[in-house]
C-alpha cells in the first residue's frame, strides 16, 4: 500500500499560492513593468552574433567576472564595496533570507510592497512583519520604528521607489530607519529595481556618507533596464558583508548566455538610457491623461508604472482585458490599494490604446 508522497512537502508550502503570471497571449502587455521597446534589427543581429559565439559547452567562467566589473564601472561602485550577481533580484532576496536564518530571525518591510520579501521569509522559515504605509503611501515612521524596536529584524527592506505604489519615500525618514537598524546590528536592503526611472538613488547617499550606511545593501536588476527576459540582478554593499552573502550563491547561477546579453546591453547603455527617458516622458503624459478622467486618481510615480484608483477596479480590469489591454488588478493585495490598478508605462501607441480603452471601460 503506497503512501502519498505529498506528505514530504511542507504543509505551509502546500497551503501557499504560487506567484501568479497572467496569460498575455495576443494582449497589449502592461502588467509587469517591462521595458516595452524591442531591439532594432541591427542590434538584434549584433546580439545574435555574440550569443552564437558563446562557449555554451563550458560552465560559466571569466565572462561572469567581466560582467561584474562592467556593472561596477556602470554604477561607479563606491570604494570599499563589492558586487555580486543573482539570477534576477528574486534569487538575491532568497539568498539574503537564507543567510540571515538564525533562530527567531525576522524580516520586516512596509506594506503594500513587493511580495517576494514575505514569500522568501516564509519559505526560509523566518518571521515576516509587514508595517502598513500611511493612506497616502508614505512610510509610517513611528510604526516602522516601533516594529523595528520590538522585532529587531535581521533585514529591513526599503524599496526605492516602491512597488506597486511607485513613489520614493522621505530620505530623512530612511536615514533614521537605517540608524535604528544599525543600533541592533540589522541589515537594511535598499531595493532599487526601478532606478532607471527614478529621480534619486540611495547610492549617492552611500557615497556621501559611507559610515552611516555600513549596514546597507543596495539591490538592483537589469529587468527594468530592458532585460526582463535575461534575469540578472545584482547586489552591492560593504566588502565584508558581500563576502559572506556571496558564499550562499550557487555556483554558475548566471548562465553564459545571460551574462553575454547583459554585457551587450551595457555596451549599448546609451540606447537603453534613451528608452528610459522616453518612458519617463510617456509616464508624465499618461498621468496627465488619467488625471483628466472623471473618478480616476493617478498617484505620483518615480517608476515605469502608475498606480491609479478607479471607481470599480474589477470592472475596469475586465473592460480593459476585453479590449486587449492587460494590466494588474492590485485592489485585493492590501486594504490601502482598494479599487487600484497598476499600469505599466508602454510605448506611445500602447499608452494611447490604454487611455482609449480605459475611457470606454469607465
C-alpha positions, -999 to 999 in steps of 0.1 A, spaced: 0 0 0 16 33 -11 18 65 10 10 98 -6 44 114 -15 29 148 -9 35 141 28 71 150 24 63 185 11 59 211 39 23 218 48 28 256 47 42 252 11 11 232 1 -11 260 15 7 287 -4 -3 302 -37 23 303 -65 34 336 -79 7 344 -104 17 352 -140 -11 364 -163 -16 349 -197 -7 378 -221 -12 360 -254 -24 385 -280 -26 413 -255 -11 447 -251 10 437 -221 11 465 -195 10 443 -163 46 436 -154 67 468 -156 87 456 -185 106 479 -210 82 480 -239 108 487 -266 123 459 -286 158 459 -300 164 474 -335 171 449 -363 208 459 -363 211 453 -325 193 420 -328 218 409 -354 247 420 -333 234 403 -302 227 371 -322 262 370 -334 276 375 -299 254 348 -285 263 324 -313 300 327 -304 294 319 -267 310 286 -255 278 270 -243 297 237 -239 316 252 -209 305 262 -175 304 300 -169 339 313 -162 358 345 -167 330 362 -186 310 364 -154 338 383 -137 339 406 -167 302 413 -162 307 421 -125 335 445 -135 313 461 -162 285 466 -137 309 480 -111 320 506 -137 284 513 -148 273 521 -112 307 537 -102 310 512 -73 319 531 -41 354 524 -26 353 496 -1 322 480 -17 318 447 -36 292 435 -61 276 401 -66 253 387 -92 219 369 -89 196 352 -112 173 382 -110 167 400 -78 144 372 -66 174 349 -61 192 376 -42 162 381 -19 161 343 -13 199 342 -5 196 370 20 168 352 38 189 320 38 220 338 52 200 355 80 181 324 90 191 324 127 166 312 153 138 337 158 150 359 130 126 384 114 123 402 80 104 435 80 91 456 52 64 482 45 31 471 30 19 471 4 52 461 -12 70 435 -33 55 401 -25 89 383 -26 101 398 6 74 380 26 75 349 4 112 345 9 108 348 46 81 322 47 100 297 25 131 301 47 112 297 79 117 333 91 90 355 106 78 383 83 65 416 98 47 440 75 41 476 85 13 494 67 21 526 49 1 558 56 -31 563 35 -11 585 11 15 556 7 43 573 28 64 554 53 47 554 88 79 563 106 66 559 142 51 525 133 82 514 115 104 524 144 81 507 169 81 474 149 119 475 145 124 480 182 100 452 190 112 426 165 148 437 158 146 424 122 177 409 106 166 425 73 145 456 67 136 461 31 131 496 17 120 497 -20 132 529 -35 108 536 -54 82 512 -41 62 486 -59 32 489 -65 28 525 -52 57 538 -74 68 565 -50 100 575 -34 99 578 4 113 607 25 151 604 27 153 617 63 129 590 74 150 564 57 182 577 73 166 573 108 154 538 100 189 528 88 203 543 121 178 523 141 187 491 124 224 498 129 218 501 166 209 463 169 230 450 140 202 447 114 207 450 77 187 474 55 183 464 19 175 493 -5 158 478 -34 163 500 -65 146 478 -91 131 509 -108 162 531 -106 163 539 -144 131 558 -140 138 575 -106 150 610 -99 171 598 -69 193 568 -59 204 558 -25 238 550 -40 245 588 -38 237 587 -1 261 557 4 289 576 -14 283 608 6 281 591 40 295 555 39 298 552 77 261 559 82 253 532 56 277 505 68 247 482 73 231 489 40 230 466 9 217 481 -24 199 458 -48 192 464 -85 181 445 -115 186 447 -153 150 436 -158 136 472 -158 167 484 -176 154 464 -206 164 428 -200 134 413 -181 139 380 -200 176 378 -192 173 375 -154 202 395 -140 201 410 -106 230 425 -86 237 434 -50 263 458 -38 275 466 -3 305 467 21 331 441 11 329 422 44 291 419 42 291 409 5 318 383 11 295 364 35 264 367 13 283 356 -18 291 322 -1 254 313 -4 253 319 -42 250 286 -61 280 280 -85 273 291 -120 240 308 -110 243 332 -140 245 315 -174 270 325 -201 241 335 -224 226 357 -198 259 373 -190 266 380 -227 232 396 -230 240 418 -201 274 428 -214 258 436 -247 233 458 -231 260 477 -211 279 482 -243 248 499 -256 238 516 -224 230 548 -242 203 531 -262 186 518 -231 191 552 -213 172 568 -243 144 543 -239 142 551 -201 140 588 -209 111 581 -233 93 560 -207 97 588 -182 82 613 -207 54 589 -215 47 585 -178 41 622 -174 17 622 -204 -1 591 -191 -6 606 -156 -19 638 -171 -44 619 -192 -55 598 -163 -59 629 -141 -83 643 -167 -108 614 -164 -137 617 -140 -135 594 -110 -99 585 -118 -70 593 -94 -34 586 -105 -7 587 -79 27 602 -84 53 579 -99 91 576 -100 89 542 -117 78 528 -151 43 522 -137 14 543 -125 -9 533 -96 -44 546 -103 -76 544 -82 -108 539 -103 -145 537 -92 -145 499 -98 -112 481 -102 -125 447 -113 -149 462 -138 -122 484 -153 -97 455 -154 -123 433 -171 -132 461 -195 -96 467 -205 -89 430 -209 -119 426 -232 -103 453 -254 -69 435 -255 -52 455 -227 -36 436 -198 -29 455 -166 -25 444 -130 -55 445 -106 -39 451 -72 -71 461 -55 -71 429 -33 -34 429 -24 -38 452 6 -67 474 20 -47 506 11 -49 495 -25 -87 494 -26 -100 499 -62 -65 504 -76 -50 492 -108 -13 492 -117 -5 503 -152 29 497 -168 40 527 -190 42 514 -225 51 528 -259 33 559 -271 10 537 -292 3 513 -263 -4 542 -239 -29 557 -264 -47 524 -267 -47 521 -229 -63 556 -224 -90 549 -251 -98 515 -236 -99 529 -200 -123 557 -211 -146 530 -226 -143 508 -195 -152 537 -173 
